[in-house]
Amino acid sequence: MLSPRTKSALILIAASALSMSASAHTVVEAHSHSGFISGFVHPLFGLDHLAAMVAVGLWSALAARSAGRDLLWGPVGFAALLLVGAVLGLQGVALPAVEPMIAASLLVTGLLVVSRLRVPGLVAALGVGVFAVFHGVAHGYELAGSDSAWWTLAGMLTATVLLHSAGLAAGWALRHRHVWLARAAGAGVAAFGGALLAQMA
């Protein structure tokens, strides 16, 4: 019998599992980017972004030695460098292999969840942050020229923090019991990333 806490974690993980059903920009590109709400919705329907952000939270919770600052290095690093990447994209800075790097981020973060690899906090922040730059650049390219770009970015960052928090909550709930569920979700994210990379080859 699953506890209420474990059931809640399963619901959060199920949201990330939806990411395997489609690629990143299918829904988002159907409407224009304008304003906070549009930015907030973007990561929820940009399914590769959703999967990566939840996976970062899952990994951070599963790999943390204890509650506290250890939990936050990965999510804070990802969110901060996502913003850096978005600014670069808005300025038209061209980075190579943006979409392959986004797909690679899914493969890597999924494998981090599976392995529960522990690394020093700064390494965790910079490791996921490198990938976050490419996620941000993709957003920035899409928003270039928009009058409400900064409001849209504020919405994206808010959703990013919430998705990281959802992953953290699920990972923390499952880190001692039913951890295989979190690892299965990580494996699904990694498989999704691998499939995207194979499509781009």
N, CA and C atoms as an extended XYZ file, in Angstrom:
603
Properties=species:S:1:pos:R:3:atomname:S:1:resname:S:1:resid:I:1 pbc="F F F"
N         0.844       -1.181        0.000 N   MET     1
C         0.000        0.000        0.000 CA  MET     1
C         0.889        1.243        0.000 C   MET     1
N         0.663        2.142       -0.953 N   LEU     2
C         1.483        3.333       -1.048 CA  LEU     2
C         0.971        4.406       -0.095 C   LEU     2
N         1.912        5.116        0.521 N   SER     3
C         1.541        6.205        1.421 CA  SER     3
C         1.072        7.404        0.601 C   SER     3
N         0.328        8.343        1.226 N   PRO     4
C        -0.081        9.550        0.509 CA  PRO     4
C         1.114       10.317       -0.057 C   PRO     4
N         2.211       10.324        0.687 N   ARG     5
C         3.411       11.026        0.220 CA  ARG     5
C         3.956       10.400       -1.055 C   ARG     5
N         3.983        9.068       -1.081 N   THR     6
C         4.474        8.370       -2.266 CA  THR     6
C         3.534        8.562       -3.447 C   THR     6
N         2.234        8.561       -3.182 N   LYS     7
C         1.266        8.801       -4.263 CA  LYS     7
C         1.457       10.180       -4.871 C   LYS     7
N         1.699       11.174       -4.013 N   SER     8
C         1.935       12.529       -4.520 CA  SER     8
C         3.185       12.567       -5.389 C   SER     8
N         4.219       11.855       -4.952 N   ALA     9
C         5.450       11.803       -5.736 CA  ALA     9
C         5.206       11.149       -7.093 C   ALA     9
N         4.384       10.105       -7.108 N   LEU    10
C         4.071        9.435       -8.373 CA  LEU    10
C         3.362       10.364       -9.341 C   LEU    10
N         2.480       11.194       -8.822 N   ILE    11
C         1.780       12.155       -9.681 CA  ILE    11
C         2.766       13.121      -10.308 C   ILE    11
N         3.726       13.613       -9.502 N   LEU    12
C         4.726       14.540      -10.014 CA  LEU    12
C         5.592       13.874      -11.077 C   LEU    12
N         5.970       12.629      -10.832 N   ILE    13
C         6.797       11.917      -11.811 CA  ILE    13
C         6.004       11.643      -13.090 C   ILE    13
N         4.733       11.362      -12.947 N   ALA    14
C         3.906       11.111      -14.135 CA  ALA    14
C         3.897       12.312      -15.058 C   ALA    14
N         3.931       13.504      -14.470 N   ALA    15
C         3.957       14.717      -15.298 CA  ALA    15
C         5.210       14.748      -16.153 C   ALA    15
N         6.353       14.347      -15.565 N   SER    16
C         7.575       14.338      -16.351 CA  SER    16
C         7.567       13.218      -17.383 C   SER    16
N         6.901       12.116      -17.075 N   ALA    17
C         6.848       10.999      -18.024 CA  ALA    17
C         6.106       11.385      -19.300 C   ALA    17
N         5.190       12.338      -19.196 N   LEU    18
C         4.476       12.800      -20.378 CA  LEU    18
C         5.420       13.367      -21.422 C   LEU    18
N         6.603       13.763      -20.964 N   SER    19
C         7.564       14.360      -21.879 CA  SER    19
C         7.997       13.406      -22.976 C   SER    19
N         7.822       12.106      -22.783 N   MET    20
C         8.270       11.161      -23.792 CA  MET    20
C         7.299       11.045      -24.962 C   MET    20
N         6.144       11.705      -24.851 N   SER    21
C         5.135       11.514      -25.890 CA  SER    21
C         5.276       12.448      -27.080 C   SER    21
N         6.106       13.481      -26.955 N   ALA    22
C         6.243       14.425      -28.060 CA  ALA    22
C         7.523       15.202      -27.890 C   ALA    22
N         7.916       15.947      -28.916 N   SER    23
C         9.124       16.743      -28.809 CA  SER    23
C         8.813       18.132      -28.295 C   SER    23
N         9.851       18.943      -28.191 N   ALA    24
C         9.797       20.128      -27.349 CA  ALA    24
C         8.793       21.181      -27.760 C   ALA    24
N         8.792       21.590      -28.988 N   HIS    25
C         8.142       22.843      -29.330 CA  HIS    25
C         6.842       22.668      -30.098 C   HIS    25
N         6.272       21.479      -30.088 N   THR    26
C         5.102       21.239      -30.919 CA  THR    26
C         3.927       22.124      -30.528 C   THR    26
N         3.657       22.259      -29.224 N   VAL    27
C         2.527       23.059      -28.793 CA  VAL    27
C         2.886       24.525      -28.736 C   VAL    27
N         4.086       24.818      -28.234 N   VAL    28
C         4.440       26.197      -27.972 CA  VAL    28
C         4.522       27.005      -29.242 C   VAL    28
N         5.010       26.425      -30.310 N   GLU    29
C         5.172       27.184      -31.536 CA  GLU    29
C         3.837       27.516      -32.176 C   GLU    29
N         2.759       26.928      -31.688 N   ALA    30
C         1.453       27.191      -32.273 CA  ALA    30
C         0.897       28.545      -31.869 C   ALA    30
N         1.499       29.183      -30.866 N   HIS    31
C         1.004       30.496      -30.479 CA  HIS    31
C         2.181       31.434      -30.274 C   HIS    31
N         1.909       32.721      -30.266 N   SER    32
C         2.967       33.702      -30.118 CA  SER    32
C         3.383       33.812      -28.660 C   SER    32
N         4.631       34.174      -28.445 N   HIS    33
C         5.145       34.407      -27.099 CA  HIS    33
C         4.828       35.849      -26.725 C   HIS    33
N         3.993       36.051      -25.736 N   SER    34
C         3.701       37.416      -25.318 CA  SER    34
C         3.208       37.413      -23.888 C   SER    34
N         4.024       37.901      -22.997 N   GLY    35
C         3.591       38.106      -21.637 CA  GLY    35
C         3.926       36.992      -20.677 C   GLY    35
N         3.672       37.274      -19.412 N   PHE    36
C         4.040       36.389      -18.322 CA  PHE    36
C         3.367       35.023      -18.455 C   PHE    36
N         2.064       35.003      -18.748 N   ILE    37
C         1.333       33.732      -18.803 CA  ILE    37
C         1.878       32.841      -19.910 C   ILE    37
N         2.131       33.433      -21.067 N   SER    38
C         2.681       32.646      -22.170 CA  SER    38
C         4.034       32.064      -21.793 C   SER    38
N         4.866       32.868      -21.119 N   GLY    39
C         6.160       32.376      -20.670 CA  GLY    39
C         6.033       31.287      -19.632 C   GLY    39
N         5.067       31.430      -18.743 N   PHE    40
C         4.850       30.435      -17.698 CA  PHE    40
C         4.421       29.102      -18.300 C   PHE    40
N         3.575       29.148      -19.314 N   VAL    41
C         3.053       27.922      -19.931 CA  VAL    41
C         4.112       27.233      -20.791 C   VAL    41
N         5.045       28.001      -21.327 N   HIS    42
C         6.000       27.457      -22.294 CA  HIS    42
C         6.736       26.212      -21.793 C   HIS    42
N         7.352       26.233      -20.608 N   PRO    43
C         8.066       25.008      -20.185 CA  PRO    43
C         7.132       23.836      -19.899 C   PRO    43
N         5.865       24.118      -19.613 N   LEU    44
C         4.922       23.048      -19.309 CA  LEU    44
C         4.542       22.270      -20.558 C   LEU    44
N         4.562       22.944      -21.714 N   PHE    45
C         4.223       22.287      -22.971 CA  PHE    45
C         5.436       22.088      -23.872 C   PHE    45
N         6.554       22.755      -23.541 N   GLY    46
C         7.813       22.452      -24.205 CA  GLY    46
C         8.364       21.223      -23.504 C   GLY    46
N         7.991       20.057      -23.978 N   LEU    47
C         8.103       18.846      -23.175 CA  LEU    47
C         9.538       18.448      -22.873 C   LEU    47
N        10.496       18.817      -23.720 N   ASP    48
C        11.885       18.514      -23.374 CA  ASP    48
C        12.342       19.393      -22.216 C   ASP    48
N        11.879       20.646      -22.220 N   HIS    49
C        12.227       21.539      -21.116 CA  HIS    49
C        11.623       21.033      -19.807 C   HIS    49
N        10.367       20.633      -19.864 N   LEU    50
C         9.694       20.116      -18.667 CA  LEU    50
C        10.458       18.922      -18.103 C   LEU    50
N        10.817       17.984      -18.962 N   ALA    51
C        11.498       16.776      -18.503 CA  ALA    51
C        12.842       17.106      -17.876 C   ALA    51
N        13.600       18.000      -18.516 N   ALA    52
C        14.918       18.350      -17.991 CA  ALA    52
C        14.809       19.015      -16.626 C   ALA    52
N        13.851       19.923      -16.480 N   MET    53
C        13.730       20.670      -15.226 CA  MET    53
C        13.290       19.774      -14.079 C   MET    53
N        12.333       18.886      -14.343 N   VAL    54
C        11.904       17.955      -13.300 CA  VAL    54
C        13.043       16.996      -12.958 C   VAL    54
N        13.782       16.541      -13.979 N   ALA    55
C        14.885       15.607      -13.742 CA  ALA    55
C        15.981       16.245      -12.894 C   ALA    55
N        16.266       17.518      -13.116 N   VAL    56
C        17.264       18.211      -12.291 CA  VAL    56
C        16.830       18.205      -10.829 C   VAL    56
N        15.548       18.462      -10.579 N   GLY    57
C        15.046       18.420       -9.212 CA  GLY    57
C        15.112       17.030       -8.616 C   GLY    57
N        14.721       16.029       -9.380 N   LEU    58
C        14.795       14.642       -8.912 CA  LEU    58
C        16.218       14.265       -8.520 C   LEU    58
N        17.151       14.537       -9.424 N   TRP    59
C        18.546       14.188       -9.156 CA  TRP    59
C        19.060       14.901       -7.917 C   TRP    59
N        18.744       16.190       -7.795 N   SER    60
C        19.239       16.963       -6.659 CA  SER    60
C        18.755       16.368       -5.343 C   SER    60
N        17.501       15.929       -5.307 N   ALA    61
C        16.958       15.338       -4.080 CA  ALA    61
C        17.537       13.953       -3.820 C   ALA    61
N        17.673       13.148       -4.864 N   LEU    62
C        18.164       11.783       -4.691 CA  LEU    62
C        19.645       11.746       -4.301 C   LEU    62
N        20.417       12.717       -4.802 N   ALA    63
C        21.858       12.700       -4.569 CA  ALA    63
C        22.278       13.501       -3.341 C   ALA    63
N        21.370       14.309       -2.785 N   ALA    64
C        21.738       15.152       -1.645 CA  ALA    64
C        22.057       14.307       -0.425 C   ALA    64
N        23.059       14.726        0.331 N   ARG    65
C        23.418       14.017        1.553 CA  ARG    65
C        22.412       14.309        2.660 C   ARG    65
N        21.822       15.498        2.617 N   SER    66
C        20.848       15.879        3.639 CA  SER    66
C        20.021       17.042        3.117 C   SER    66
N        18.968       17.369        3.834 N   ALA    67
C        18.163       18.524        3.466 CA  ALA    67
C        18.991       19.790        3.679 C   ALA    67
N        18.737       20.794        2.866 N   GLY    68
C        19.470       22.042        3.008 CA  GLY    68
C        20.076       22.477        1.690 C   GLY    68
N        21.238       23.127        1.793 N   ARG    69
C        21.847       23.737        0.615 CA  ARG    69
C        22.173       22.723       -0.470 C   ARG    69
N        22.502       21.492       -0.082 N   ASP    70
C        22.811       20.440       -1.069 CA  ASP    70
C        21.702       20.275       -2.099 C   ASP    70
N        20.478       20.485       -1.658 N   LEU    71
C        19.330       20.286       -2.547 CA  LEU    71
C        19.258       21.340       -3.654 C   LEU    71
N        19.840       22.495       -3.416 N   LEU    72
C        19.552       23.650       -4.268 CA  LEU    72
C        20.599       23.948       -5.327 C   LEU    72
N        21.777       23.360       -5.223 N   TRP    73
C        22.820       23.705       -6.184 CA  TRP    73
C        22.382       23.481       -7.625 C   TRP    73
N        21.870       22.300       -7.925 N   GLY    74
C        21.466       21.997       -9.297 CA  GLY    74
C        20.354       22.903       -9.800 C   GLY    74
N        19.229       22.997       -9.068 N   PRO    75
C        18.147       23.871       -9.532 CA  PRO    75
C        18.550       25.341       -9.675 C   PRO    75
N        19.301       25.864       -8.708 N   VAL    76
C        19.711       27.265       -8.800 CA  VAL    76
C        20.657       27.473       -9.979 C   VAL    76
N        21.598       26.545      -10.157 N   GLY    77
C        22.505       26.648      -11.293 CA  GLY    77
C        21.772       26.595      -12.620 C   GLY    77
N        20.797       25.698      -12.720 N   PHE    78
C        20.037       25.574      -13.967 CA  PHE    78
C        19.253       26.853      -14.240 C   PHE    78
N        18.515       27.340      -13.239 N   ALA    79
C        17.685       28.528      -13.446 CA  ALA    79
C        18.529       29.751      -13.790 C   ALA    79
N        19.659       29.921      -13.092 N   ALA    80
C        20.504       31.089      -13.328 CA  ALA    80
C        21.094       31.075      -14.736 C   ALA    80
N        21.604       29.935      -15.151 N   LEU    81
C        22.228       29.871      -16.465 CA  LEU    81
C        21.203       29.760      -17.588 C   LEU    81
N        19.998       29.327      -17.270 N   LEU    82
C        18.899       29.431      -18.242 CA  LEU    82
C        18.667       30.892      -18.596 C   LEU    82
N        18.664       31.753      -17.575 N   LEU    83
C        18.486       33.182      -17.813 CA  LEU    83
C        19.641       33.746      -18.623 C   LEU    83
N        20.866       33.337      -18.292 N   VAL    84
C        22.028       33.791      -19.067 CA  VAL    84
C        21.870       33.401      -20.535 C   VAL    84
N        21.484       32.155      -20.771 N   GLY    85
C        21.298       31.704      -22.147 CA  GLY    85
C        20.201       32.471      -22.861 C   GLY    85
N        19.108       32.760      -22.152 N   ALA    86
C        18.009       33.511      -22.764 CA  ALA    86
C        18.467       34.897      -23.186 C   ALA    86
N        19.257       35.545      -22.348 N   VAL    87
C        19.780       36.871      -22.697 CA  VAL    87
C        20.671       36.777      -23.923 C   VAL    87
N        21.522       35.765      -23.979 N   LEU    88
C        22.367       35.563      -25.164 CA  LEU    88
C        21.508       35.381      -26.414 C   LEU    88
N        20.445       34.580      -26.284 N   GLY    89
C        19.561       34.365      -27.426 CA  GLY    89
C        18.868       35.636      -27.862 C   GLY    89
N        18.421       36.440      -26.901 N   LEU    90
C        17.777       37.716      -27.234 CA  LEU    90
C        18.728       38.642      -27.973 C   LEU    90
N        20.011       38.560      -27.622 N   GLN    91
C        21.012       39.401      -28.275 CA  GLN    91
C        21.469       38.835      -29.616 C   GLN    91
N        20.930       37.673      -29.978 N   GLY    92
C        21.272       37.080      -31.263 CA  GLY    92
C        22.604       36.358      -31.289 C   GLY    92
N        23.140       36.032      -30.112 N   VAL    93
C        24.408       35.295      -30.060 CA  VAL    93
C        24.168       33.874      -30.574 C   VAL    93
N        24.918       33.484      -31.565 N   ALA    94
C        24.723       32.167      -32.183 CA  ALA    94
C        25.586       31.125      -31.480 C   ALA    94
N        24.949       30.095      -30.974 N   LEU    95
C        25.664       28.955      -30.398 CA  LEU    95
C        25.413       27.741      -31.288 C   LEU    95
N        26.413       26.910      -31.471 N   PRO    96
C        26.225       25.722      -32.311 CA  PRO    96
C        25.447       24.637      -31.582 C   PRO    96
N        24.771       23.817      -32.346 N   ALA    97
C        24.159       22.570      -31.853 CA  ALA    97
C        23.202       22.795      -30.685 C   ALA    97
N        22.352       23.827      -30.784 N   VAL    98
C        21.440       24.132      -29.681 CA  VAL    98
C        20.481       22.967      -29.434 C   VAL    98
N        19.789       22.508      -30.456 N   GLU    99
C        18.813       21.428      -30.267 CA  GLU    99
C        19.481       20.112      -29.852 C   GLU    99
N        20.617       19.714      -30.460 N   PRO   100
C        21.281       18.512      -29.967 CA  PRO   100
C        21.715       18.616      -28.502 C   PRO   100
N        22.143       19.801      -28.071 N   MET   101
C        22.549       19.964      -26.674 CA  MET   101
C        21.343       19.872      -25.734 C   MET   101
N        20.196       20.363      -26.183 N   ILE   102
C        18.986       20.224      -25.368 CA  ILE   102
C        18.629       18.743      -25.235 C   ILE   102
N        18.693       18.019      -26.343 N   ALA   103
C        18.427       16.578      -26.284 CA  ALA   103
C        19.450       15.869      -25.393 C   ALA   103
N        20.718       16.274      -25.500 N   ALA   104
C        21.766       15.669      -24.670 CA  ALA   104
C        21.512       15.946      -23.190 C   ALA   104
N        20.921       17.108      -22.899 N   SER   105
C        20.634       17.431      -21.501 CA  SER   105
C        19.646       16.439      -20.905 C   SER   105
N        18.716       15.966      -21.700 N   LEU   106
C        17.758       14.970      -21.224 CA  LEU   106
C        18.460       13.643      -20.955 C   LEU   106
N        19.318       13.252      -21.878 N   LEU   107
C        20.058       12.005      -21.710 CA  LEU   107
C        20.902       12.051      -20.433 C   LEU   107
N        21.619       13.150      -20.254 N   VAL   108
C        22.540       13.256      -19.114 CA  VAL   108
C        21.783       13.376      -17.797 C   VAL   108
N        20.792       14.267      -17.736 N   THR   109
C        20.076       14.426      -16.459 CA  THR   109
C        19.299       13.168      -16.104 C   THR   109
N        18.766       12.482      -17.119 N   GLY   110
C        18.087       11.218      -16.846 CA  GLY   110
C        19.029       10.190      -16.249 C   GLY   110
N        20.241       10.104      -16.802 N   LEU   111
C        21.229        9.169      -16.277 CA  LEU   111
C        21.701        9.573      -14.878 C   LEU   111
N        21.749       10.869      -14.608 N   LEU   112
C        22.097       11.321      -13.260 CA  LEU   112
C        21.055       10.861      -12.245 C   LEU   112
N        19.781       10.919      -12.644 N   VAL   113
C        18.721       10.438      -11.757 CA  VAL   113
C        18.878        8.941      -11.506 C   VAL   113
N        19.126        8.197      -12.561 N   VAL   114
C        19.274        6.741      -12.430 CA  VAL   114
C        20.448        6.388      -11.521 C   VAL   114
N        21.564        7.080      -11.700 N   SER   115
C        22.789        6.737      -10.972 CA  SER   115
C        22.854        7.345       -9.575 C   SER   115
N        22.070        8.392       -9.324 N   ARG   116
C        22.138        9.140       -8.068 CA  ARG   116
C        23.563        9.621       -7.796 C   ARG   116
N        24.248       10.006       -8.860 N   LEU   117
C        25.642       10.439       -8.756 CA  LEU   117
C        25.761       11.667       -7.859 C   LEU   117
N        26.672       11.602       -6.892 N   ARG   118
C        26.915       12.736       -6.005 CA  ARG   118
C        28.172       13.471       -6.457 C   ARG   118
N        28.047       14.767       -6.619 N   VAL   119
C        29.188       15.609       -6.981 CA  VAL   119
C        29.153       16.842       -6.096 C   VAL   119
N        30.284       17.561       -5.970 N   PRO   120
C        30.263       18.797       -5.195 CA  PRO   120
C        29.231       19.782       -5.739 C   PRO   120
N        28.705       20.622       -4.836 N   GLY   121
C        27.607       21.511       -5.209 CA  GLY   121
C        27.889       22.383       -6.410 C   GLY   121
N        29.061       23.006       -6.454 N   LEU   122
C        29.381       23.890       -7.568 CA  LEU   122
C        29.472       23.120       -8.876 C   LEU   122
N        29.998       21.896       -8.813 N   VAL   123
C        30.064       21.047      -10.007 CA  VAL   123
C        28.658       20.711      -10.497 C   VAL   123
N        27.756       20.425       -9.561 N   ALA   124
C        26.366       20.138       -9.930 CA  ALA   124
C        25.738       21.349      -10.619 C   ALA   124
N        25.939       22.529      -10.036 N   ALA   125
C        25.348       23.746      -10.605 CA  ALA   125
C        25.876       24.019      -12.001 C   ALA   125
N        27.188       23.908      -12.174 N   LEU   126
C        27.778       24.196      -13.481 CA  LEU   126
C        27.491       23.081      -14.484 C   LEU   126
N        27.439       21.844      -13.993 N   GLY   127
C        27.181       20.725      -14.896 CA  GLY   127
C        25.827       20.821      -15.574 C   GLY   127
N        24.766       21.013      -14.772 N   VAL   128
C        23.438       21.163      -15.382 CA  VAL   128
C        23.295       22.550      -15.999 C   VAL   128
N        24.048       23.525      -15.455 N   GLY   129
C        23.956       24.889      -15.971 CA  GLY   129
C        24.430       25.017      -17.398 C   GLY   129
N        25.454       24.243      -17.768 N   VAL   130
C        25.928       24.269      -19.156 CA  VAL   130
C        24.786       23.932      -20.106 C   VAL   130
N        24.026       22.901      -19.771 N   PHE   131
C        22.888       22.536      -20.612 CA  PHE   131
C        21.796       23.600      -20.559 C   PHE   131
N        21.623       24.207      -19.379 N   ALA   132
C        20.587       25.236      -19.224 CA  ALA   132
C        20.838       26.410      -20.149 C   ALA   132
N        22.103       26.725      -20.409 N   VAL   133
C        22.414       27.817      -21.337 CA  VAL   133
C        21.765       27.561      -22.690 C   VAL   133
N        21.821       26.321      -23.162 N   PHE   134
C        21.255       26.000      -24.474 CA  PHE   134
C        19.726       26.037      -24.439 C   PHE   134
N        19.135       25.593      -23.338 N   HIS   135
C        17.683       25.750      -23.188 CA  HIS   135
C        17.319       27.230      -23.247 C   HIS   135
N        18.091       28.055      -22.545 N   GLY   136
C        17.816       29.486      -22.514 CA  GLY   136
C        17.993       30.152      -23.867 C   GLY   136
N        19.051       29.767      -24.568 N   VAL   137
C        19.289       30.338      -25.895 CA  VAL   137
C        18.116       30.040      -26.822 C   VAL   137
N        17.599       28.806      -26.752 N   ALA   138
C        16.446       28.454      -27.589 CA  ALA   138
C        15.263       29.363      -27.283 C   ALA   138
N        15.022       29.619      -25.984 N   HIS   139
C        13.952       30.546      -25.614 CA  HIS   139
C        14.248       31.945      -26.145 C   HIS   139
N        15.482       32.389      -25.983 N   GLY   140
C        15.845       33.730      -26.411 CA  GLY   140
C        15.663       33.939      -27.900 C   GLY   140
N        16.042       32.942      -28.701 N   TYR   141
C        15.842       33.037      -30.147 CA  TYR   141
C        14.365       33.234      -30.471 C   TYR   141
N        13.511       32.492      -29.775 N   GLU   142
C        12.075       32.558      -30.037 CA  GLU   142
C        11.492       33.909      -29.634 C   GLU   142
N        12.098       34.549      -28.638 N   LEU   143
C        11.563       35.806      -28.104 CA  LEU   143
C        12.185       37.038      -28.718 C   LEU   143
N        13.233       36.878      -29.506 N   ALA   144
C        13.932       38.037      -30.071 CA  ALA   144
C        12.952       38.933      -30.823 C   ALA   144
N        12.981       40.196      -30.505 N   GLY   145
C        12.104       41.162      -31.154 CA  GLY   145
C        10.765       41.347      -30.489 C   GLY   145
N        10.449       40.555      -29.483 N   SER   146
C         9.171       40.685      -28.783 CA  SER   146
C         9.220       41.854      -27.814 C   SER   146
N         8.158       42.651      -27.783 N   ASP   147
C         8.091       43.787      -26.867 CA  ASP   147
C         7.939       43.351      -25.418 C   ASP   147
N         7.466       42.133      -25.219 N   SER   148
C         7.224       41.653      -23.850 CA  SER   148
C         8.185       40.529      -23.477 C   SER   148
N         9.375       40.540      -24.072 N   ALA   149
C        10.323       39.449      -23.868 CA  ALA   149
C        10.653       39.253      -22.392 C   ALA   149
N        10.850       40.343      -21.653 N   TRP   150
C        11.267       40.197      -20.259 CA  TRP   150
C        10.137       39.663      -19.387 C   TRP   150
N         8.900       40.066      -19.685 N   TRP   151
C         7.772       39.496      -18.950 CA  TRP   151
C         7.646       38.006      -19.252 C   TRP   151
N         7.853       37.658      -20.510 N   THR   152
C         7.770       36.249      -20.894 CA  THR   152
C         8.859       35.433      -20.196 C   THR   152
N        10.068       35.985      -20.148 N   LEU   153
C        11.155       35.297      -19.452 CA  LEU   153
C        10.860       35.145      -17.964 C   LEU   153
N        10.220       36.166      -17.380 N   ALA   154
C         9.850       36.063      -15.962 CA  ALA   154
C         8.887       34.904      -15.747 C   ALA   154
N         7.951       34.734      -16.666 N   GLY   155
C         7.033       33.598      -16.576 CA  GLY   155
C         7.752       32.275      -16.714 C   GLY   155
N         8.692       32.211      -17.663 N   MET   156
C         9.457       30.975      -17.857 CA  MET   156
C        10.260       30.618      -16.615 C   MET   156
N        10.903       31.616      -16.021 N   LEU   157
C        11.707       31.353      -14.829 CA  LEU   157
C        10.838       30.901      -13.662 C   LEU   157
N         9.651       31.500      -13.543 N   THR   158
C         8.736       31.085      -12.479 CA  THR   158
C         8.337       29.624      -12.656 C   THR   158
N         7.988       29.246      -13.881 N   ALA   159
C         7.620       27.851      -14.154 CA  ALA   159
C         8.809       26.926      -13.931 C   ALA   159
N        10.004       27.382      -14.313 N   THR   160
C        11.209       26.588      -14.110 CA  THR   160
C        11.416       26.270      -12.636 C   THR   160
N        11.282       27.293      -11.780 N   VAL   161
C        11.452       27.098      -10.339 CA  VAL   161
C        10.409       26.116       -9.809 C   VAL   161
N         9.179       26.234      -10.280 N   LEU   162
C         8.124       25.324       -9.820 CA  LEU   162
C         8.380       23.893      -10.274 C   LEU   162
N         8.873       23.719      -11.498 N   LEU   163
C         9.177       22.375      -11.990 CA  LEU   163
C        10.357       21.772      -11.231 C   LEU   163
N        11.379       22.576      -10.969 N   HIS   164
C        12.469       22.089      -10.124 CA  HIS   164
C        11.932       21.670       -8.759 C   HIS   164
N        11.040       22.480       -8.198 N   SER   165
C        10.476       22.180       -6.881 CA  SER   165
C         9.670       20.894       -6.905 C   SER   165
N         8.926       20.668       -7.997 N   ALA   166
C         8.165       19.429       -8.125 CA  ALA   166
C         9.103       18.225       -8.154 C   ALA   166
N        10.196       18.338       -8.905 N   GLY   167
C        11.174       17.257       -8.949 CA  GLY   167
C        11.827       17.026       -7.601 C   GLY   167
N        12.161       18.113       -6.911 N   LEU   168
C        12.745       17.991       -5.573 CA  LEU   168
C        11.795       17.272       -4.624 C   LEU   168
N        10.521       17.688       -4.653 N   ALA   169
C         9.542       17.084       -3.747 CA  ALA   169
C         9.371       15.598       -4.038 C   ALA   169
N         9.286       15.249       -5.320 N   ALA   170
C         9.126       13.838       -5.681 CA  ALA   170
C        10.362       13.043       -5.302 C   ALA   170
N        11.532       13.579       -5.602 N   GLY   171
C        12.763       12.878       -5.286 CA  GLY   171
C        12.956       12.685       -3.795 C   GLY   171
N        12.612       13.709       -3.021 N   TRP   172
C        12.776       13.607       -1.571 CA  TRP   172
C        11.815       12.575       -0.992 C   TRP   172
N        10.597       12.527       -1.535 N   ALA   173
C         9.611       11.563       -1.046 CA  ALA   173
C        10.015       10.127       -1.359 C   ALA   173
N        10.788        9.943       -2.434 N   LEU   174
C        11.115        8.591       -2.894 CA  LEU   174
C        12.551        8.175       -2.611 C   LEU   174
N        13.332        9.011       -1.963 N   ARG   175
C        14.768        8.740       -1.861 CA  ARG   175
C        15.108        7.551       -0.959 C   ARG   175
N        14.217        7.225       -0.044 N   HIS   176
C        14.481        6.108        0.854 CA  HIS   176
C        13.610        4.883        0.547 C   HIS   176
N        12.369        5.118        0.166 N   ARG   177
C        11.472        4.021       -0.193 CA  ARG   177
C        10.952        4.259       -1.606 C   ARG   177
N        10.829        3.200       -2.360 N   HIS   178
C        10.338        3.281       -3.744 CA  HIS   178
C        11.251        4.130       -4.626 C   HIS   178
N        12.543        4.151       -4.307 N   VAL   179
C        13.455        4.955       -5.109 CA  VAL   179
C        13.501        4.469       -6.553 C   VAL   179
N        13.146        3.215       -6.765 N   TRP   180
C        13.145        2.679       -8.131 CA  TRP   180
C        12.180        3.442       -9.024 C   TRP   180
N        11.130        4.025       -8.439 N   LEU   181
C        10.185        4.800       -9.243 CA  LEU   181
C        10.854        6.045       -9.818 C   LEU   181
N        11.622        6.725       -8.974 N   ALA   182
C        12.350        7.895       -9.456 CA  ALA   182
C        13.375        7.496      -10.504 C   ALA   182
N        14.057        6.376      -10.259 N   ARG   183
C        15.047        5.922      -11.234 CA  ARG   183
C        14.392        5.522      -12.554 C   ARG   183
N        13.204        4.944      -12.482 N   ALA   184
C        12.481        4.597      -13.713 CA  ALA   184
C        12.120        5.861      -14.495 C   ALA   184
N        11.708        6.904      -13.766 N   ALA   185
C        11.413        8.172      -14.433 CA  ALA   185
C        12.670        8.736      -15.078 C   ALA   185
N        13.801        8.644      -14.366 N   GLY   186
C        15.062        9.101      -14.941 CA  GLY   186
C        15.433        8.328      -16.191 C   GLY   186
N        15.213        7.026      -16.154 N   ALA   187
C        15.499        6.213      -17.331 CA  ALA   187
C        14.620        6.627      -18.508 C   ALA   187
N        13.352        6.967      -18.216 N   GLY   188
C        12.466        7.424      -19.278 CA  GLY   188
C        12.936        8.730      -19.890 C   GLY   188
N        13.383        9.662      -19.037 N   VAL   189
C        13.899       10.940      -19.542 CA  VAL   189
C        15.145       10.704      -20.390 C   VAL   189
N        16.045        9.842      -19.909 N   ALA   190
C        17.254        9.538      -20.676 CA  ALA   190
C        16.909        8.914      -22.025 C   ALA   190
N        15.931        8.005      -22.027 N   ALA   191
C        15.525        7.366      -23.283 CA  ALA   191
C        14.939        8.382      -24.250 C   ALA   191
N        14.169        9.315      -23.712 N   PHE   192
C        13.594       10.379      -24.542 CA  PHE   192
C        14.706       11.211      -25.172 C   PHE   192
N        15.695       11.592      -24.355 N   GLY   193
C        16.816       12.344      -24.893 CA  GLY   193
C        17.587       11.573      -25.948 C   GLY   193
N        17.813       10.285      -25.691 N   GLY   194
C        18.498        9.465      -26.670 CA  GLY   194
C        17.735        9.356      -27.975 C   GLY   194
N        16.403        9.231      -27.877 N   ALA   195
C        15.583        9.155      -29.082 CA  ALA   195
C        15.646       10.449      -29.880 C   ALA   195
N        15.620       11.595      -29.182 N   LEU   196
C        15.735       12.873      -29.883 CA  LEU   196
C        17.079       12.999      -30.588 C   LEU   196
N        18.145       12.595      -29.896 N   LEU   197
C        19.470       12.649      -30.520 CA  LEU   197
C        19.530       11.744      -31.748 C   LEU   197
N        18.929       10.570      -31.670 N   ALA   198
C        18.927        9.654      -32.805 CA  ALA   198
C        18.182       10.255      -34.001 C   ALA   198
N        17.103       10.996      -33.724 N   GLN   199
C        16.361       11.636      -34.803 CA  GLN   199
C        17.189       12.713      -35.500 C   GLN   199
N        18.099       13.335      -34.740 N   MET   200
C        18.899       14.428      -35.301 CA  MET   200
C        20.133       13.931      -36.022 C   MET   200
N        20.476       12.679      -35.830 N   ALA   201
C        21.705       12.136      -36.425 CA  ALA   201
C        21.606       12.072      -37.937 C   ALA   201
